[in-house]
């Protein structure tokens, strides 16, 4: 969908994915916000909820995900 390389989750190494609140029919006046999420969050990832966002663009969300702080050892 979008051309961006997303680093794996820093906690479980699982893949990251784009998410957004794009529901134009239900909420036509709400601006689109983008998130990057761990696809294992809440299942096999030790971090129950792991995401960055909301961001105004997918590029900003991807940049924030890829440049986040490393987890403690």
C-alpha positions, 0 to 999 in steps of 0.5 A: 500500500505505502512504500516505506520500510518499517522496522520490526517491533523492538520487543518481540521482533514481529512485523509492523503494520499501518493502521488509520482511522479512515472512516469517511462515511461514518466520521466525515469531519474527522481528519485522518490519523495514521498509526504504526502498530506491532502485529503481535501486540496483545498476543505473543508480544510482551508489550500489550499495546504497542504503537506510535501515533496519531500522526497526520501522515503515514510518512510521519508515523513510519519515521516515528516508529523507525526512530523510537527509543530502544527498549530497556534490556 
